[in-house]
């Protein structure tokens, strides 16, 4: 797999080089020069998830890793299921929260940790990541205790759920949690600024675990094939993706380009409508994010939209023709949670957003899937008032309540981050 920067196509890298760098040297994001289209997708869909994932990874990365290594990587990283659960007529949820931190980020973070370990060659690494909730937990879990790796998680103070915070801010050891006085966009800006600092990158061996890292997204393409494998084959498949930084949607578009039988994607957002507004009007205007119930999607300047923009050659009309989209208020999110609960399915706020926007975009004769990206118990404080009951905690979350927070405050200032990292 050869990759290039979204901003300078002459800047090329191998997969391992791109993973270790995180961000391209010009500040762009790495994207594949070309995405192969598989001619035997029906045969692939008959394989189990780890075996299919190993085969796809071999076809993409076989020039850089031996087949046995990729087989081991897939079978050790993807040890949990992604079941498709029917929730309403013609609509199902693809549950991506059965990994160790109960969120879809486990797929990408565990894959990334193993790839970095393979390419470490004894060099120390600092994994720097910004999180609006679940990325921090998945990265902390995947890298905690890994020799030669320091993990630094930046998150917006007071703007992630208490349980999300405890998943990464109680680890200690090689995991440092920095509570930034600002929004997620400030955290993301600080991370990007650090990668533009050549001295920091060199001295600390900086790499990223955000969805700006191509390894995260490559792993996420794999569960779109799993969705297609479990779906009914006699109706066009439409997948609704709850979108904040838009990495998950880009991964889906990559899977579609490889041949995953998905007829259309729905970009579902909350009140942070930068992308829906662009698709509606053709003017792209990032702006400060606003806080919502679906906090992991509270992004006003989505990093991975640059990848999607590049995928479509910057043509608005092509993007508008290929995608469906919509947004959801907090009141609509709550109503959708209650509606699904009455049908016997408990959704987290992000899945509820994706479900509601899917319902508005599903056409006759189609089957719809929305991505259930996090366990609803992670948002019990937000959901309990609307539901009128408490949500039981899985053991992995209840054990966190007795642990002390080990976070540090950080001003939303580049110089302050630089001092702390050094």
N, C-alpha and C positions, 0 to 999 in steps of 0.2 A: 504494500500500500504506500503510494507516494502522496504526500500532502503538501499543500501550498498555503500561503497566507491569503486571507480574504482581501488584503489591501495591496499586496505586492506579489503577483503570481510567480515572479522569478525566485522568490524565497521558498525553497523546497526543503523538505525534511522527510526522513523515514518515520515510521510509526513510533519507534522507541525514542527518537530524537524529539518528536513533537510532544510525546507524553512527558518526557523529562523537562522540557522547556515550559510546557503549559501554554504560555502566550507566545505568539510569533515575535521575532525581534523588532518588527515595526509596529507592534501593538495590535496587530490583527489576530484573527483566530485561524487555526489550522483546519483545512477542509480537504477531503480527498480530491485528487486530480480527476479521478473518475470512479464511479461506483459500479461494480460489475453486476450484471443482471443474470440471475440464476435461471437456467432452463428447466430444472428438475424440482421446482418448488413443491409439487404434490408429494414427491418422494421425501423431501425434507420434512414436510409437515407430519409424516407418519412416524418420525423419530421422537423419542422422549426429549424433554427440554434440554438437559445437559448434553446429550449426544448430538442433538441438532445444533446447539450452540458451539460445540467443539468443531463440528464440520464447517459451519459458517466462518468461524474464526480462522480455521486452517486455510480456507479459500482466500480470506482477506490478508492474513499475516504469515502465511506459510514460508515466505522468503526470509522472515526474521526469526521465527521460532520453530523448533522441531515439532512434528505432529504430536509426539508423546507429551511434550511440555504443554501444548495447547489443550490436549485432552485432560491432563491433570488440572490445568488452570480452570477450565470450564466446570469440571466435576467437583472441584473444591470451592469455587466461588459461588456457584448456583446450587446450593444445597437445600433450598426451600421452594415451595410451589408458587405458582401464580394462577390460582383457580379462576375460572369464569363462572360467575354466579348470576342466575336470572333474577331480576328485581321487578320487572314489569313486562307487559306485552311488548315483544320485539326489542327489549332493552336489557342488557346484562352489564355487570360490573366486572372488570378485570382487576382482581385484588392483588396488589403489588406490595402488600404490607406484612408479609409473612416471614420476612428476614429478621435478623437479630435486633434491629432498632425499629422495627415495625413501620418502615416507610420504603418507598420505591428506590430511594437513594442507595439502599444496600446493594442493589445489583451493580451499579457503577462503581461505588466506593470499594467493594471487595475485589472487583476485577482490577481496578486501578492499583490498589495496594500490591497485588500479586505481580502486576507488570513492572511496577517500580522496583520491587524486590529483585526481579529477574535482571534488571538493567543497572542495579546499584553498583556492582563491581567494587564494593568496599567504601564508596564515597558516602559521606554524611549528606542527608537531605533535610530540608525544612519544607514541610507541606503547609502552605498558607492558603486559607480558604475563608470566604465570607458565607454566612448562612442566614436565611430568613426562617430557619427552623430545623428542617430534617437533614440537610446536608451536613451540618455540624455533627449531629449524632452519628450518622453513617460513617463519616470520615474518622471520627474519634474511635468508634468501635473497630473499624477496619485496621487502623494503624496503632492503636493503643498497645504499648509494650513492644512494638517492633524495634529491634536494635538498629541504631544508626539513623533514626528518623525522629525529628521534632515536629509536632503538629501545633499550628497556631490557628485558632478559630475566632473570627471576628463576627459579632452578632449585634443587632440593634437592641440596646438595653430597654427592657420593658415591652418589647414588641415581638417576642416569641412566647409560646405558651410555657407555663411553668414546668411542665413535664418535658417539653422539648429542651428547655434550658438545662434541666438536670441530667439529661442524657449525655451532654458533652461537657458540662461545667462541674461535674463531680468526679471526673476521671483522674485528674492529677497526673503524676508521672511525666510522660513525654507529651502530654496534651495540655496546652495553655489556652484558656478561654478568656477573650478580651471583650468586655461589654462596652460597645461604642456608644457614645452620647450622640445619637442621631438615628437615621433610618437605614434600611438595608442598602439603599443606593449609596449612602456614605461608606458603608463597609466595602461595597464592591469597588467604589472609587479608590479607597485606600489600598486594596489588594492590587488593582491595576497599576497604581502609582508605584508600589513596591517592585513590581515586575519591570517597570521602566527604569529602575535604579540599578545600573550595571554593577556597582559595588556590592549592593545587597544580594543580588542574584549570584554573584561570584562567591562571596564570602560565606553565604548561608546555604548555597545549593538549592535556591528556591525552586519549588514547583507548585503547581496549583492542583487542588482537588475539586474545584468548582466545575460547573458544566462547561467552562471555557476549555477544560482539558478533554481532548478528543477521546481518550480512553473511556471516560464516563459515558459519553454518548454512544460509542460503539457497543458497549455492553447493553445499553438501553434499546438498541435496535432489536435485540434478540427476543425480548418479550412481546414484540409486535407479531413476530412469527408464531409465538406461542398462542397469542390471542386468535390468530387465524386458524391454527390447528384445532382449537376447541370450538370455534364458531361453526354454525350451520353452513354447509357449502352451497345451499340453494338460494341464497339471497345476498345481494351486494352488502358489503360490510362497511359501516361508517364508524369511525373511532373519534371520540371526543376527548381532548387532552386539556386538563386544567393547566393553564399556562401563566408563568410569572417571568422567568428568564428565557423561556422558549427553547431550552435545550431538549426537553422531552418531545416537543413537536418536531424539531429538526431530526431527532433520532427516528421518529416515525416516518418522516419523509424519506430518510435514507433507506429504511426497511422497505418502503413502497418501491423505491427505485431499484432495489435488489430483486424485487419480484413478489414481495409479500402481498397476498390478494386482498388489498384494502382499497375500496372504491373511492373513499374521500376521508379527509380529516376535518375536524371541527376545532378551531382555536377558541377555547373558553376562558374568559378572564372575569375577574371581579370588577370593582369600581375603577381599577387602574387600567384604563381603556386606551392606552397609547396605540397598541396594534389594531384593535377594532376600529378606532378612529382613522388610522392610516388606511386600512382596507376600505372603509366607507368613503373617504374623501381624497385619498392620494397624497396627503401631507403628513410627514412623519415628524412628530413633535414630542420628544421625551420631556417629562416634567416630574416634579417631586411626587413620590408615592404617597398614597393615603392608606391609613390603617383599616383593615377589615377583619371579619371573622376568619377568612381564608388567608391567614397571614403569610404563608409561604409564597403566595402569589402577589404580594404587595411590592411590586417593582415598577418604577416609573421610567427606567432606562434599561430595557432588557438586553443583556449582552448578546444572546444567541440570535437575536433578530438579524444581526449582521451576517450570520451564516445562512439564514433563510433568504435574506436579500441577495446574497451571492449565488445561492442555488438557482434562483430565478433570474439571474442576470440583471437584477435591479429593476425588472419590469413589473410595475404595479398591477397592470391588467392581467398578467400571467399569474401573479399571486392570488388576485381576487377571483380568477377563474378556477384555480386549483383548490382553494380553501373555502370552508364555511366558517362563520365566526359569530360571536355574540358575547355579551357580558351579563353579570348578575349582581344585584344589590345584596346587601346583608339581609334585608327583609325577605327577599326572594330565596336566598340561601337557606334561611331558617325554615321557610315554608316547604322547601324541597326536602330538607331533612325530615320534617314532620310527615310529609306525604309518603316518603319512602319508608319511614318507621311504621306507619299504619299498614303498609304492604308487607311488613316483616323484615325490612332491611335497614340496618343502621349505617348511615354514611357519615364520613367526616366532612367538614365544610368544603374542602377542595373537590372531593368527589361529587358533592351536591351541586356545586357550580357547574361541573362538567356534565352532570346529568340533566340539569335544567336547560342548558344551552343546547345539548344534544336533542332534547325533546322539541325544541323550537326549530331545529334544522333537519330533522329526520323526515324523509320523503316516503311515499307509498312504496311498499314492496321491499324496503331496506331493513336490515337489522342493525341495531346500534349497540356499541360498547363504549362505556365511559371508564376512564382509568381511576380506580380507587387507590389513591397514592399514599394514604397514611391510615393507621388504625384510629378509629373514632375516639378511643379512650385517651389519646394524646390531647384531645380538645374537650375534655369533659367539663372544664370550667365554663367554656363558651356554650356548650350544647345542653347542659343540664337544665338551665332555666327554661329553655324552649320545650324540652322533652318532659319536664316535670318529674324527673327521676335522675338518680345518679347512674353513671356508667361504670360498671365494674372494671377494675384495673387488672391487666395481665400481670403475672408475677414479676416479669422483667421490669415493669414500670413501678409497681408498688415498692419494690426493694430500694428504689432511688430516693424515696421520700425521707428516709432516715439519714441520708448522706449529706454532709455539708457542701455548700457551694464553694468552689475553688476559683472563682472568676476574679478578674481585675478590671477596674474601670479604665477606659481609654478615651481621650478626646478625639473627635472626628478630625484629626489633624495629621497630615502626612509626616511631619517632623516627629510628632509624638510616637507614631507607629515605628518609625525608623529607629528612634532611640531605644524603644522597648525590644525590638528585634535584635539589635546589636548588644 
